[in-house]
Amino acid sequence: MEWLHSIILGIVQGVTEFLPISSSAHLILVPKLLGWRDQGLIFDIAANTGSLIAVMAYFWHDVVTYTVGFVRTLRPGGFRNNPEGHMAWALGWATIPIGLAGLTFKHHIETLARDLTVIGTTAIFFGLLLWVADRRGLRTRGLDQLTWRDAVLIGVAQMFALIPGTSRSGVTMTAALFSGFSREASARFAFLMAIPVGVLAAGLEFRDLFRLSPTPSEWMFMGLGLVVSGVSAFAVIHWLMTWLRQQSLVPFAIYRIVLGVVIFVLVYS
């Protein structure tokens, strides 16, 4: 792997992880289109870790607040007048479905991970769903109105992100929009959900990392990918949260549909 490859793929991971366009699809497509060999699991672990650090850094105040709120719920009467604790538990409930599905279907997910037909199909299908949700959703609710039922429903939707090309942020925003949340609230909850999911995934990935025993040069490429991915992801989160105060998610839905069509052209031409 070359330095330039690490930088480009780190940017790709950071930019696409939180935009609703699927980071997994782009990390597969970019090397194929540029004629590079697959970057492998080691680099993917580093890039994913960079994205996790970025979202935790951007929402650091929420992380601290919800952690304190969660601790309060462990005391008698701790749920009373404790919206932060409720949110912490909601994020936990929303994480359970994808955690169980990931452990159950890990082998099948890894088998599908490089199938361009699957990626093209999910890019188009979930792009259309995002378009409909953005156009038809009421967009009247804020996160202060989030119920545990909402959290579980959005968490169940998040399971589909295990299918390559779906986009974790995209499918959770779609579910939140269908539930009547505003675009900004939908994105915020989707990003906050990335933290417990990312921590769980990182635990499994780092187990694999030490089993693979990276070489010194691989550690350097990993470090570069982590930094570039983290900086890119932080910038994208800030940009998207600002964008959604005034704009819609339709451009991303259109991009997904075009991407899916391009993939099918590449596969069957």
Secondary structure, DSSP 8 states (H G I E B T S, - for coil): --HHHHHHHHHHHHHHHHTTT-HHHHHHHHHHHHT----HHHHHHHHHHHHHHHHHHHTHHHHHHHHHHHHHHTSTTTTTT-HHHHHHHHHHHHHHHHHHHHHHSHHHHHHHTT-HHHHHHHHHHHHHHHHHHHHH----B-GGG--HHHHHHHHHHHGGGGSTTS-HHHHHHHHHHHTTB-HHHHHHHHHHHHHHHHHHHHHHHHHHHHHH---HHHHHHHHHHHHHHHHHHHHHHHHHHHHTTT--SHHHHHHHHHHHHHHHHHHH-
